[in-house]
């Protein structure tokens, strides 16, 4: 199956909902995730587990001498939330295929909930 795409919500001066019903995406450790990235996005990662730290891994699309660059693991402590980003397009955006311009990230459990926000203006 393809990665689960998360549509970024624009951050606006009048306010943008966080964690509102229907706005969070549940972590999918099988198919993983992506979002359209212009370098002004931030990932909000919430760990709904009250017992275990969960992990998000950013997946750089960049290579060095033809070798893939290792992903960057980020621990989200139990019952906590992290804001992650921004994501420089030259490092994180896919450069070919159907997902061109999208940033990939992986999760280790469905306890993680996500929203992507884009700074506008």
N, C-alpha and C positions, 0 to 999 in steps of 0.2 A: 504494500500500500504506500501511497505517497505520504510525505511529511504533512503534519497538520499545520495549516497556515493560520497565523493569528493576524488579524487586521489591526494595524495601529490606530489608536484613538488620538485625535489632535488635542494637545494641551491648549486651553484657551483661557483668557484673562478672567472670564466669568466662572471658571471652574470646570473640572472634568471628573466624573465619578470614578471612584476607586473601589473595587470589590463589590460593586452593585450587582444585583441579581442579573445573570445572563452575560455579564461582561468578562468574567474570568473564564479561562480555558483550563481544563483539567490536564495535568501532565500525562503524556502518552509515551511510556517507556518502550513501546514496540515500534511505533511509526516515527516518533520524535517530532520536532517542530521547526518552523521557519516563519520569517516575516519579511516584508518588503522594507529595505533599508536604504535611506539616503544619508546616513551619518548623523541624523538628529533624533534617533529613536533611543528609548530606554525601556528595559525589560523590568517589570515588577514581578518578583518571584516570591510567593507566599507558601510557607510550609505549614500545612494544616495538621501535621502530626504533632501531638503533644509529647511524643516519646523518642523520636529519632531525628537526627540531622539528615537532610536530603541534599542531593547534589545536582547542580546544573553544569553542563559542559559546553562552553562556547567552541564552535567548530570553525577555525580559520580556513578560508578557501585558498589562501596563499601557499605557495611552495617555495622552498629554497633549494637550489640546485636539483630541481625535479623531485625533491622529497617533501612529503606532506609535513606541515607544521603541527606539532602536538596541540590538542585542545587545551583550553584553560578551564580547570575545574573550580567551581565556586560552591562552597558549603553554605546552605541555608539552614541555620540552627532551628531546633524544634520550636514550633509555635512562633516563628518570627517571619519578617518580610525583609527582602533586600531589593534595592533599586540598582540595576546593573546597566552599564553603558556609559557613553555612547559607543557605537561600533563603526570604526573607520571603514568605509566601503572597500578601499583597496586591500584591506586585510580580510574582512569577513564576508563580502558579497561573492556569491557564486558568479563565475565569469562566463559560463556557457550552459547550454541545455535549457530545459523548460523553466528552471528556477533562477535564471540569470537575475542579478540584482537583489537576491534574497539572502538573508543571514540565517544560518543554521545554528540550532542549539539542541542539545540532548538532555534528557532527564533520567533519573534513576528510579522514579516512583510516581504513582498517581496522587500521592499526598501533596505534590507541588501543584500550585495554581498560578496562572500567568495572565498578565495583561501587558500590552505593548503600547507605549505612549510616544507621540511624535511632537517635538517642539516646532511650532509654526511661527511665521512672521518674523 
